[in-house]
Amino acid sequence: DTGQPWLGKRVDILDKGWVELQDVMGDDNAIVAAARASFLGESKGTERDKKLLFYLLRHHHTTPFEMVEFKFRVRAPVVVWWQWARHRTWNFNAQSGRYSPFQEDDFYVVPPDAWRLQAADNKQASEGFLADGGWLSESLARHYEEGYRLYQQALEAGVAREQARLFLAGFGVYYTWVAKIDAHNLMRFLSLRMANDAQLEIRQYAWAIFEHFFKPALPWTAEAFEQFVLIPARVVKPEL
């Protein structure tokens, strides 16, 4: 027992996705110790240490938060992956379709009640839900089935995996990757991807990371993050 029950924990997201915390280096005390190292100081006790951590975050003294690192294993569709990869402060090592063949169920099927409508006043946002999206979910599943049939057909004909994957539906296919990031840059990622205007799929991953891993591992930091970042921005957890 490591005393860290969140280590190795896996949280299911979407229909076949998940996020798992593989490792954490450091805690709230490590952040405080890094800050005090600037003037060769030591712990001043729980109350004063927590007060210092809140001061650091409130006044954007971010380097001490870089002393803590998280490593995750993630399974998500490409529609999530491409947004995640835009945050270049992450270190990634992703599954490759050149080496590992895809499986028949490696696709994100949107539930019938989860088809979102295009927002009228925002070109890149959605607003509300389609009343009856069952036919779209069925059509999407058939689309995946046909693409996977052609993918398998190409493999059986001896076509290289790197080309056969062209038949797979690009944005819906699931990938698995390992990703590492420090606590400062993770908070930056969370502030953007937990936000109310972020795409719902990646919001679900961001909220899972925050609630199931970030808060248990760094309770003081998470409390300060809520107070100084989430509450002022009126960030609301999506109904899943």
C-alpha angles and dihedrals in degrees: 000000000000094000086241106098091176091067110101091009116142124205120198117229132182114347100312106000132104145169124221130189109225102175145354127199113200138354140222090293091055089056092051092045090052091052093048090048088072088074099021093254130149137216114305095195133279099291096048093040092054091046089054092050091052089049091052094052095041092053096040097246090155108165095085089058089058088068091076120071134191127200119199137182111215136189113193140140121264090254085068097035095059092054092045093051091057087074097081094185087081121089110223139193110178138190113265124220087204091069107025122047117229122245127234094252097046093113136099111238113193112227115245092250095047103069105120127211123235112261112246096220103032122061094203101039140079129221128192128342138276110257096227116017099157093109090053092052090050091048091049092051091051090048090054092046093054093046092049091048090055091044091054091045091054092048091050089052089057098255114155115260090237090064101031090063089068086084092061119098101259107213097037102050116107122235130187122216143166115233132185129192141158122249095252094055092039089059089051090052092047094048089058101036098041089051119117093244096051119107109277096235095057091040088062091055093046093050091048091053092048098046102036102035116010097049096047093045097043108022096164093046092046091051091051091045090054092047099046103028116019101038096047089049091047091231111184126197111245120243104249 
